[in-house]
Amino acid sequence: MQRAVPRSLASLDSWSRGSSALHRFDPRAKLIALLALLVAVATANRSIPRFALAVLLFLVAGFLWARLPVAGALARAAVILPFVAVLAAVLWIGGQGERAWALAAKSYLSALAALLAMATTPLPRLLGGFEKLGAPRFLLEVAQFLYRYLFLLPEEAQRMRQAAAARSMRPGIREGFRAAAGALAVLFARSYARAGAIHHAMLARGFNGRFPEMQTAHFRKADAVFAVVASAVPWGLRLL
Amino acid sequence: MHIPDGFLSTPVWAALDIAAAPSVAYIARRAQRGFEESRAPLLGVLGAFVFAAQIINFPVGPGTTAHLVGGALLSFTLGPAAASVAMTAILAIQALVFQDGGVLALGTNIVNMALVGVAAGYLPYALWGGGPRRRLAMFAGGVLSVLSSALLALSELAASGVKMSGGVLATAMALFFVSAILEGAITVAVIEAIERIQPRAARHPASPMHLEKPRFQRSPLPAMIGLAALLLSTVGVLLASTQPDGIQRLGERTGIAARVRMLLHTPLSNYHASFLQSDVGGKVLAGLAGIALVYAACVLVGRAFFRRAVVRNRSI
């Protein structure tokens, strides 16, 4: 995660602003399809290798359809592998070697599927879809703000770290610990002040306490067809 | 500690998703209630702060660093309900944008870190945060928040059939214990540094400006008993996973095992609706019915909570 946070975020954000047919479907349709695929993957228990391969091809087809870089997406979803490897190793040690492979494959495919949904839907629209599906609005507003400042605050932290390195700070553990605490405190105070400034700017622009509808999208017939077909495919693949 | 999809068994993730949805709806209401609208930007920006905090490394030994997890720190500065909402938003963004933690496992991760983690982190502060043992309370909060989340995650994995030998379990526990201690130390150091800049940043747990009524203050017993029960049961699950044979024998002797097995297998028995004997259609239908059921349960319970919260608001 470290250094690459803003850059990888920016690439995902630009992916999500494409204009393929997959991008244009209603976010709700994509969420339904995503959930159907995730449940199909999570509950699969027979002939996993064949099923996993089929799902992988299905998802790759999705990335191709959306005109997104397949290799980049496959690599991006691989960020979960280190953690998955630890869990798989635990299973392996416990004498469940075959199961370890199956579960690792399931994890990777689930991450890839979530990535496909994210890479074809800008986050504000996706959150709008969640809202229409009944998720609490306040939580989604918080998530919106969080996402927006996700581009900013980590960069600020990065600058602070670079500044400390530029002053060739080579402290001992005790002083280093205190210095890091001080840096975080400054970052916290700045974030707090920034939130206040944001609120004042919103008020100055006529914010009346309620956000406008995040997106006024209609659930068209095509969206329904997509949701049904894309949900049915992984379940069909399970029966192969 | 972000559990990915694939490693949890269906009953575990489904049950925790169903538990998390109404809890989050209720807590979002509570965090929003009776407060000016500047909350959403504040919680969002402080959520981004927690992300940014992972970039600042704390040296803890030769060549090793740690970073802030943040649940306890947020609960001291925002109050527990708002901290839970911010942590939930963080976990959702991590699952969606960074594939850090699964989407189906999101409810599980929310329960572990945003609900239980934050509550466990706030409990010592609510009890002793106003008194002379304030530092100790903040330290204990940091430790408890990480430790309870980690124990829950371990026991959920164990309940999902990830068998852990005694050695693996001991290693994991030792690692979690160390990171819990570090979180406590980092939380105290950061709060004290913040207070040098903004003297009133951490809320006094009993002060009237506090967002939520400090219910713990009046009777800490239920909360403590609840937390203790939760931790004891997770430890029980963990012990059971290391010694499955002994527990099984005990279960069979007392007849509990059969009943539990029936309970676990009755709802949509193994995603195979029994009235549909044909394999093909049956499985697909049972799966889709399962999704619909989970979704309907979430919405219904969420609505019920919502309505109650709204009604109570009006009556005040």
Interface residues (C-beta under 8 A of the other chain):
Chain A: M1 Q2 R3 V5 L9 L12 L34 L35 A36 L38 V39 A40 V41 A42 T43 R76 A77 V79 I80 F83 V84 L87 V90 L91 I93 G94 G95 Q96 L103 A104 A105 K106 S107 Y108 L109 S110 A111 A114 L115 M118 L123 L126 L133 G134 P136 F138 L139 E141 V142 A143 Q144 F145 L146 Y147 R148 Y149 L150 L152 L153 P154 E156 A157 Q158 M160 R161 P171 I173 G176 F177 R178 A180 A181 G182 A183 L184 A185 V186 L187 F188 A189 S191 Y192 R194 A195 G196 I198 H199 M202 F207 G209 S231 A232 W235 G236 R238 L239
Chain B: H2 P4 D5 G6 F7 L8 T10 W13 V24 A25 A28 R29 A31 Q32 E37 S38 R39 A40 P41 L42 L43 G44 V45 L46 G47 A48 F49 F51 A52 A53 Q54 I55 I56 N57 F58 P59 V60 G61 L68 T77 V85 A86 T88 A89 I90 A92 I93 A95 L96 V97 F98 Q99 D100 G102 V103 L104 L157 V162 K163 M164 S165 V168 A185 I186 A189 V190 E192 A193 I194 R196 I197 Q198 A201 Y271 D279 V280 K283 V284 G287 L288 G290 I291 Y295 C298 V299 G302 R303 F306
